[in-house]
Amino acid sequence: MEFTEWIRGRTDEQLRALVSARPELITPVPAHLEGLASRAGSPSAIARVLDRLDRFTLAVVETLAVQDGPMPKERLRELVAAALADDEAESGARDPKSGTRGTESGTRAAKNGARGTGSGARGKRSGAGDAEPALSAALDRLFELALVFGPDDALDLGPGVRKVLEDPAGLGPRAVDAFRHHAPEQLAEMADEVAPGTEGSGKERLAAVLAQPAALIGSVSPEARGALDQLAWGPPTGRVPNARREVSVASARSPIEELLARGLLAATGEESVTLPREVGLYLRGGRVHRGLLALPPPLEGTARDRKLADRTAAGQAFAFVRSVEELCERWSVEPPGVLRTGGLGVRDLKRTASELDLPEWVAALVVEVAHAAGLIAAGGGVDGEWLPTSGYDLWRVRATADRWVTLAATWLQMDRVPGLVGDRDERDRPLNALHTDLRRSSAPGVRAATLGVLAAAPGLAPARDSVLERLAWEQPRRRGPLREQLTEFALREAEQIGVTGLGALSAHGRALLEGGEPAGVLAPLLPEPVDHVLLQADLTAVAPGPLTSELNRWMTLTADVESKGGATVYRFSESSIRRALDAGHGGEELVSMLSRHSATPVPQALSYLVTDVARRHGRIRVGTASAYIRCDDPALLDQVTADRRSAALRLRRLAPTVIASRSSRAALVDSLRAMGYAPVAESIDGDVIISQLDSRRTEGLAPARAVASPNGLDPEVAVAAVRALRAGDAAHLARREPVDAPGGQVPRGPATATISALQEAIKQGVRVWIGYLDSQGNATSRILEPARMEGGYLTAYDETRAAVHRFALHRITGVAGL
């Protein structure tokens, strides 16, 4: 059966399942089913779908791939059952790092072909019943993905699958491919020695004798046999010096030369050899795999109380939201600079971590998530600064649960890896936070897969090695040091963000992963914000819980955080009160706010501190001369000029109430404050300049969103795509000629009515008559079968052109029914 005809014979429901599982096949929608079949057989599409298969399903594909053509389902069941139930295979699975016992079993089976067959039969008796459900489920999955097609008595792989699979099941190439680079004369001489009296070309004769290699293997020395055993279960390649040497059976002096002379090893390069597939299968006793598991390995870890895990995760979620808010507030006042190479400087990251009272890796996570969510971006002057965006102001007024969902969803979907901050790249350059080199395209998939493993074990905190083992079974083609590193990052970052609690997936984390309503699940678990503090006589204030957003911002402005924990302790000081006054608050306003939000009376010492600082605040004013000092009290200016610490400012008295300086206004203000005064800056008009803490903003890019849902296409999109494929295929098979466009006035109407009519036509599956402006602006009539509408374009079968086309929605003048 041809693959294209098999695709054409699938039902609409089966085609919808195919395009939903492999959305890349309809991006864009092919013109007909033949185009869909061709795209499904492309190497990139096959590699992508193979990466999604678990180890057992991939083993089924590999078992079919080692055959030349179609295979009966019964034979496939025998091979799979042998891999699941064979005693030697199980011993190999218990010790995957050591192939000694498995190699010995392969050696025993290879020495006695009958015994190897008996082992397979024994596997069939003990494992066929267990293999049947797993094999049926795997085949159903492979049929759905169009990787396998055909009837049960002739199952075969889709076009191109064998070419994409390199060394399936750890087996090398077939003999005819392994010796394709050898000279014909050399192959003829080798065939004369190992297969005398046979007819055909040297390659054909050698391939024929290697199909039954028992005699050749039996004629080599034990050392040579040991070398074969090392390659039997893969990888099938090895390195030897001068691999292309000319050697005969009589002149062979080493084990490798014995194998080369008999064709049991094929030279594929100057220093590389490979084991032909036929020899490898014989050494394996006819089995394709060993140690195969039909079900994923069980997760091992610590059981957690679900309610406790949820509460712990909620506490982490609240803390993470507050860390992002505090980061943006601090950077709005003192934004760090953007490095010339991009990113955030190491010193700036250390300072940020110290201010947020977080480890550096957590601070890097906060910075990266805030940037990916569009809350901070590069802006400011010529050199650039990292500033909060206008989107931050919209984010901070939302409920805490909604704010967390924004951050957690961004983390789950972003392609940046905060865990790499501090590492070095291939050029030994440090990787800074917010640098473009932190992008890894596989990061979102690893996070989703890791959380998927945690979701499979509710109430369990799996161990790291158990998670890695489970992922290795679920996605065997996606392995490597980077993937393991990304998995570890995902586990610790999920805990820090509040997706997991005590290592177990939380209820709101599960809702986030499954596309539910995480905000509704999280909100009842969050601590209730309080709107008051407890003022104490030692100039401190204790917040008995998390403060409301506005009160938290006001307290951070007016006092310094002394300690964090279940209760946050703030300390008032002259500098913190002056900071609030610099922001435009008055002394009476500060005392009023303290009285309003304190559960205890305002201590006299604190009231005196605020009054005293407010009284002295602004008595001295600094302007631009280069800079000048102005004060209505000449005695105070006398005190300033008499102070030895003012010598570096190079002050000069211009009038009883004015002193000029060569220093800048900002430097003069800072110096006077260091001397114990409380100056304020004034404008050229003599007005006080108020520094607003949240006035600095920049315009950032919109946060990145996932292009497609992890669960596949939207059902309506799949239905529309299949409808377009069926219509295009019908026209392709019938070679239908274009129909004439209707006469009369081209349909015209409002844009909203046009889009609504097209959406209804897609749902109903009916034809419509549209007016369409071509590239020259001329109005034309088209008869369409609409299939899909997204991104400002309509995909439809155009009967007036007899082809599938995409139409820009803004060029459609109107819609009329037929």
N, C-alpha and C positions, 0 to 999 in steps of 0.2 A: 504494500500500500504506500502510495506517495504521501509525504508529509503534508504537502499543500492540500491534497484531497482529504486527508484526515482532519486538518484544521477546518476545512470547509464543511465537513460533516458534523462538527461539534454543534451542540444546541446553543441557543442564545444565552441560556443560563451558564453554560460551561465557558463560553467566550467572555462573559462578564466576569466570571471568576478568574480567568486568565489575565485579562487586562487590569483587574483590581490587584492581583498579586504581582504583576509585572507592569507597572504604569509607564515605564520607559518605552514600552512597545507602541503606545499611542501618543507619543510626544514628538512630533505631531501625529494626528490620526492618519494612517496609511490610506491610499486611495481605494484599496480593495483587500480581500483576504490573502491573496497571493503576496502582496506587499507585507502584510502582517507576518506571514510564514517566513518570508525572507528576512525580515527584521529579527524575528525570534531566533534565527540561526546565525546571527552575526556574532563574532567572537566577544565583543564587549557586552552584549546582552546576555550571552551564555555565562560569561565569567561573573557577571553581577548576580545572576540568579543562583549560580552554584555557591556563591559566598553565603547565601541565606540558608543553605541546607544543613541539617544536623549530621552528626557523624554516621548514624545508621543509614539515613536516606542517601547520603553521599556514597556510602559503601555499596548500596544497591546500584547506583549509577556506575561506580567503578567496576562492579562485577559484570555489568553489561558491556562496559567499555573494553574489557580485556578480550571479548569475543570479536570475531571478524564480522559477524552479521547478527540477525535476529536470534533470540534465544527463547525456548519455551518457558513458560512460567514455572512448570514443574522442576526443570533443571535449575532455574534461578532459586527456587525454594530450597533445593538440596544444598546448593553452595552456601546460602545464607544460614541454613540450619547447622551446617558443619562449622561455620565460623562462630556461631553462638554457643554450641554445645560441646565442641571437641575438647577433650581433656587437656591436650597439649596447648590448645589455644587459650584455655582458661589459665593455665600456668603462666603463659606469656603475659596475659593481661594483669596477673597479680604483681608482676615485676616488669613494668614497661621499660625501665631504664636498662635492664639487663636482658639481652636476648639469648643468654647461654642455654637455658633450658628449652626455649622455643627452637633454637638452632639444632639442639640435640634431637628433638622430636622430629624436626624436618629431615635431619640426617638419617634417622632410623626409617622414616617413611620412604625416603628416597632410595635407600638400600633395598627396600622390599616393597615393590609396587603393590603387591596384594595386600600387604599390611596397611599401606596408605589408603587403599580403597575401603578396607574394612573400617578404618578410622572414620572415613566419611560416612559410611553406612551407619556406624554407631552414632555419629552426630545426628543423622537424620532421624533415627529412632527416638533419641532422647530430646531432640530440639525442634523437630519439624512442627509439632503442635504448638510450641511456644513461638516459633518464628512466623507462623501463619498470620496471626493478627497484626503483628508489627510490619510484616512484609506487605500485607494488603493496605495498611494505612500509608506506608511509604509509597507504594505504587499509585494510590489515589492522589497523593500529593504531587508526584512526578507527572501524572497525566494532567492534573490541573495546571501545572507550570509548563506543559508542553515540552518537557525534557525527555519523556518516554511516550511512544505511541505504538499502535498496532494491536492485533488481537492477542489473546492469552497464549496461543501456540507460536507466536512470532513477535515477541516483544523486542523493540529496538530503540536506540537512542535517536533523538532528533538530530537533524543535520548540524554538523559543526561541533557537537559535544565532544566527540573523541579527539578532535584536534586541540581543543582547549585544555583537556585534561592531560597534564604532563606526568608521566610515570604513574598511572593509576594504580592505587593500592601498593605503591612502592615497587612496581614491576617495570622493567626496562622496555625498550622498543622491541618489536618483533625482529626476527633474524634478518628478514629481507631489508628492513630499515636500518638495523644496526650495522650491516656490512655494505651500506650503499656507497660509502666513500672508498671502499677497497678497489684496487685495480682488478679487472676481470681475470687477468693472468694469475694473480695471487689467489683469487677465490677458486679458480680451476685447479691449481696445485693443491690447495687445502682440501677440496672435495675429492680429488684423486686419492688422498691419503685416508680420509675418514669414511668415504663412501665409494670404494672402487667398483667399477663395473656398472654404475648407474648412468642414466642418460639425462641430458639437459644442460643448461648453463651452470657455471660454477655456483652462482648464488642460489639457483633453484635446488640443486643437489644438496648444498649445505643446509638450506632451510628445511629440506625434507628429512635429513638425518637428525637435525636438532629438534624436530617435532617429536622424536622418540629418543631422548638423549641418554637412556639408561646405560647402553653399552659404552658410550663415550665417557660418562661419569665414572663408570666402574673401572675404566682403564687408567685413571690418573692415580697419583700417589696420595697418601693420607694428607700430606701438607697441602696439596692442591685442592683436595676435597674440603679442607678446612677453610681455604680462601673462598670457595664457592658458598659455604655455609654462612660466612660473614655477610655476603651480599644477598642471600636468599630472601630475607624479609625487608630489604630496603634500608637505605637507598641503594639502588642497583649499580651505582657508579663508583669508581675508585681512581686513584692516581698512582701511576707507576712510571718510572723513567723509561724513555725510548719505547713508548707503547707500540709504535709502528714498525718495530724490528721485524725482519724476515726470519722466521723460524719454522722448522718442520718437526714432526713427531720424533724423528730419530735424533735431531740435533738439540732438542729441548734439554736444558740443564737445570732449570729452576721451576718451582711450582707454577709461577705465572706463565713461563714459556710453554709448559705443558698445556695450560688452558688456552693460550693464544693459538697454539698449533692445531688444536682440535676444534677451534671455533666456539669453545665454551665461554670465552670472553672475546669481545669485539673492541678493537681500538677505535675510539671516536675522536682522538686528537693525538698530539705528540706525547702527552703525558696523562691521558685519560682513557679509561676502559669502561665498558658497560656489560651487564649480564643480559643476554637475550631473554625475552619474555618466556619463551618455551622452556628454557632451562630453569628459570625461576619458578614457574608453575610446577615443574616436576619436583624440584627440591622442596616445595611446600606440600607435597603429597596431594596435589590437585586442588588444595584450598586457595582461595583468593585472599582472605583476611584471617586474622587470629585475634582473640581477645575482643571480639565485637560485642558491644552492648546495645540491646534493642531499646532500652529505656535510659534516660539520663541518670548519671550517678547521683545517689541521694546526698542532700546537703547536710553537713555536719556543723554544729555550732552550739550556742547557748540559748535556751528557751527564755523568752522574756514575757512578762505580763503585758498584754496588749494595751491596757489602759495606762499603765505606767510609761510604756514606750511612747504612746501618743502624747501624754503630758510633757514628757521630756523633749520630744521633737517640737512641740508647740512652744516651749520655753526657748529653744534654740532658734526657732523661726522668729520669735519676737525680738530676740537679741540681735539677729542678723539684720532685720529691718531697721532697728535703731542704729546699728553700726553704719549702714548705708546713709541714713539720715544725718548722722553726726559727721560722716566724711564730707558730704555735700555742704553742710553748714560751715565746716572749717575751711574747705577749699574756696568757699565764696568770699572769705576774708583774706586768707593767705594762700592763693593758688600756687601750686608748684609749676615750674617751667617745663616746657616740652623740649626734650633732647633734640639735638640737631639730626640725629639718626632716627628720631621718633621714640616715643615711649616715655616712661617715668624714671627719673634718676634713682640710683641706689640709695643715696642719702635722703631723698624725699620719701622713699618708701619706708625707710627706717624711722624717719620722723613721724610719718603717718601712723605706723604701727605703734609707736610710743604714745602718741596722742589718743589713739583709740583703745590703748591698753590691750593690744592683741598681738599674737605671734606674727612674724613677718609673712608667713605663708597664708594666714587667715586675712591679713590686711591686703595682700595681693588678690585674694579671692574677692573681697569686698570691692576693691577698685575695679577689677575686671568685670564683675557682674553689673556694677553700676554703669560702667561704660557701655557694655553690651545692651543694657536696658535703655540707653539713651538718656541717662540722668546726668552724665558728665561727658564733656567733649573738649577738644582742643580749640582754643579761641584766644582772645586778648590781643596783645600787640604783635609786633613784627616777629619776634622770636616765638611767641605762642605760650599760652598757659593752659593748664587743665582747670576748667571752670564748670560749675553746674549749668545745666541747660534750662531753658524755659519749661521743658517737660518735667523737670524736677518739682517745680511749683505746683503742677497739676497732680503729680504723683503723691506728694506729701499730704495733701488735703483728703486723700481717700482713706477708707477704713484700713486698719492694720492688716487684716486678712487679705484684702484685695491687693495691698501693696506687696505682701509676701508672694502672692500668686504671680504677680508680674516678675518679681525677681527669680523665683524658682523656675518658672517656665522659660525665662531667658537663659538661665544656667543650663537647663536641660537641652536647649536647642542651639546654643552658641557653639561655634567651632573653635573658640579660643581655649587654651589650656593653662589656667593660672598656676597649676602645679609645677610647670616648667620654669617659673620665674626663679632666677638665681642659678640655673644650670648654664651650661656653655654650649654653643652651637658647634657645627663641624669645623669652623674656623677658629675655635677657642675664644669666641667673643661671648661676653655675658648676655643672657636673655633678660631684658628688662620688662617690667610690667607695662602693659599697654602698647607693646611693640608688635609690629605686624608679624614677626617671626614666631609668635605664639600660636598661630593658626594651625590646626590639624583637622583635615576634613573628616577623619574617622571619629573625632571626639563625641559628637552627638549620638552616633550609633552605639558607641561603647557605653555611654551613660545610660541610654535606654535599655540596652541589653543587660547591664549590671543591675539596674532597678528591676528589670523583668525577672531576674534570678531571685532577688529578694522577695518579689511578689509571689513567687511560687511556694514560699515557705512562710506563711503568716505566723507572726509571733516568734520567729526564730532569727537570731543574729548569727548568720553563717560566718564561719572562719574564712580568712582571706584565701587560703589554699583551696578550700572547698568551692568558693565562688569561681576561682580560676579554672578548676577542674570542670565545673559545670559549663562554663563558657566555652572551654575547649571542646566539649562534646556538642554543644549547641551550634557552634560556628567554627568547625575545625580548620577551614581555609583562612580564617582571620586570626592568625596567631603570630606572636613575635614579642620581643622585649618591649617595644613601644606600647603594644596593646595591653600587656600586663601592667605596665606603668600607668596607662590611662585608666585601667580598672581600679588600681589602688587609689588614684586621685579621685575617681568617682565615688568610691566608698567613703573616704574621709571628708570630701566636700559635701556629700549628701547629709552626713551627720552634722556638719557645721551649719549648713543652711537650714536644717530642720526638716528635710525630707524623711530622714530616718531618726529614730530615737533609740539609744542604747544598742545600735547596730541593726535593729529591726525596722522594716518599712512601716511608716506610720499610716494611719487611716487617710489623712489628707495627702500624704505622699502617693498613696495608691490612687486616690481620686485624680491627682495631677497626672499620673502616668496613664490612666485609662480614659482621660478626657471627661471626667465628671465635673463636680462642683467643689473643688478643694476649699474655696473660701468659706462655704457654708459648713464644711466639716471642721475647719480650723477655728472659726470664730468662737464657738463655745469653749474651746480649750485655752484660749489666750487669756493672760491675766488682765483683770479689769483695771484700766488706767485710773489713777487717783489725781485729784485736782488740788491737793494740799500738801504742805510740808510741815515739819516740826522744827521751829526755830529754837536754838539753844543759846545759852549765855556765853559760850566760848566762840561766838561768831561762826557757828556752823548751822547747817540745816540738814535734816534727815528726811529723805523721801521714803515713806513706808512701803512703796511699791513703784511700779512703772508710772511715770507721770504722763499726763496728757501731752500731746505733741506740742501745743503752744506753750504750756507751762514748762516743759522740758527745754524748749528753745530759750525761754526767758531766764530760767535758772542757769543755763549754760552761759548765757551772756553776762549775768550779774555776779555769778560766783564760779569758783574753780572746783572741779570734781576732785575730791580727795580720795575716795575709795568707792568701788562698785561691788555689787553683790545682790543679796536679797533686798537690801536697803542701800540706797546711794547717799553718800555723805558729801555735801557741798560746803565749801569754806568761803566766807566773805572776806575780802581784803581791800585795802585802799586801791590797788591796781584793778581789781575786778569791778569795784564800784565806779571807778573812773572809766572803765571800758563801757559800762552801761550809759554813763553820762555822755561819753563821746558818740554813742549811737543815737543821741537825741532825747533820752529820757531825763526828766527833771528830778531833783532830790525828793520833792513832795510826792511825785508820781511813784518813785521807788518805794518809799515808805508805805504808800497806799496799797501798792501791789503786794508787799510783804504782809500787810495786815489782812488783806482779802484772802490770800492763799495759805495762811498759816493757821494751824489748829491750835497754836499756843500764842500768847501775847508776844509782840515784838520786843525782844530784850532791849534794855536801855542802851547797852554798849553798842548794839548794832544800829540803833536809831541815831546815836551820837556820831557813829562812824559815817553814816550816810550824810548826815547834816553837815559834818565838818568837811568832808570831801566835796560836797556840792557847793559849800560856801567858798572854798578856795578854787573850785573849778572854773576856769575861764577868766580869772582876774588878769592873768597875763595873756596877751594875744600875739600871735606870730603871723606876720604877713610876708610880702615879697618885696625885697629891696634890691639885692639878692634875697635877703630876708630881714625882717625887723621885729622888734619886740615892742609892744605897746601896752601900757598899763596906766590906769588912772591914779595909782598910788605911787608917787615918786620914791617913797621910802623903800618900797618893795624892789624897785629897779636899782636903788642904791645897794641893796642887799645882793642882788644878782651880780652887779659889776664888781663888788668887793669879794665875791666868792672866787677863791683860787681856781676852782674847777672850771670856771668860765673862761680862763685864759686862752684855751684852744679855740674858742668860738670867735676870737678877735672882734670883740664888741666895741662899739663906739657910740657915745651918748650924743644924740642929735637934739634932744629937747628934754625937759624934765620928765616927760611921760613917754619918750620914744628912744629906743636903742637900735642901731643898725648892726648887721652882721654880714660877713661874706659867706657864711654857710647857707645851705639850702634850707627851705622852710621845714621839710621833713626831718633833716638832721638836727635843726635847731630845736624842734619840738621834742625829739627823742632825748637830746642832751639835757634840756631843762627838766624833763621828767626824771631822768637819771639823777639829777641833782636834788630832787625832792619837791619840785614845783608841779603845778597842774595847769600847764598852758593849753590853749586850744588854738587851732588854726583858723584864720579868717581869710575871706576872699578879698579881691581887689576893691570891692565896694564896702569893705568893713563888716560883712556879715559872717557869722560863725559857720564854718564848714562842718557839717554833721556827717560822720562816717556811718553809712548804713551797711550792716553786716550782710544783708541778703541782696544788695544792689547789683552785684556783679554776676552776669549771666552771659551765656553764649548760645548760639543756635547750633544744635547738634543734629546728627543724622537720625532718622527713625530707627528704632531698634530692629535687629534682624529677626525675621520670623521663619518658621519652617515652611519649605516650599510645598511639601506634601505631608499628609497625615501619616503617622507611622503605621496605621491600620490599612493603608492603601487609598485608592481613589474614593471620592464621594460616589455613592450608588447611582445618583442621577447622571453623573459624568460617564460612568461605565455603561449605563443603558444608552446614552446618546452616542457614545463611541461605537458600540456594537451596531446600532441602527445605521450609522453612517457607513460602517464597513459592509454591512449587508447590502445596502443600496448601491454602493460603489462596486461591489463584487458582482451584483446582478447585471449592472451595466457593462462591466468588464467581460463577463461571460457571453452576454447577448450581443456585445459590440453594438449597443444601442446608439443610434444616431442622435445628435442634438435636436431638440424640438424647437419649433419657432416660438419666439417670445410673443406674448399677447399684444394685440393692437390697442390703441387708445392711449389715454393720458397715463404717464408713469405714476404709480401710487406715491402719495405724499401725506405726511402727517407729523404730529409732534413726536419728539424723540422718546419721551416716556411711554407714549402709546405704542410706538414701534417696538421698543424693547419688551413691553408686556405681551404684545402679540407674538413675538418670536419665542418668548419663554413658554407661552401656552402651546404654540405649534410644536415645540420640542417635547412637551409632556404628552400631547395628543398623538404625536407622530404623523402629522398631516403636512401636505405641501402648501406653500404660500407663494404669492406673487409679490416681489419687492422691486422697488426702484433703487438703482445703485449708480453712484457717480464714479466714472472711470478716472484714470490718472490725469486726463485732460479736462475733467470737470463736466463731461457730457453725461446726461442721464440715460441709463439703459434699463431694460426690463429683464428680470431673471425669474425663473421658476425654480424654487429650492425645496429640498427636503432637509430642514434644519436638524442638526444633530447635537451640537455642543456650543455653548457661549461662555467665554471666559477671557479675561485680560483685554477687553475691548475688541474682541474678534468673535465672529460667528463661523463655526465649521459646519459646512452643509454640502449635500450633493446638488450640484447645479445641473438641472436637466437641460438647460439651454446650451451648456458646454459639454455635457456628458462626462463630468469629472467632479471629484471632491475638491473644493476650494475653501479658502479662509477669506472672510469678508470683514473689512473694518466697519464697526458699528456706526461710526460717525459719518460714513459715506452712504448709509442706507437712508433713502429719503422717506420711505413709508412702506407699509405692508398691507396687502389685500388678500382675501381668501380666494380659493379656487373651488 
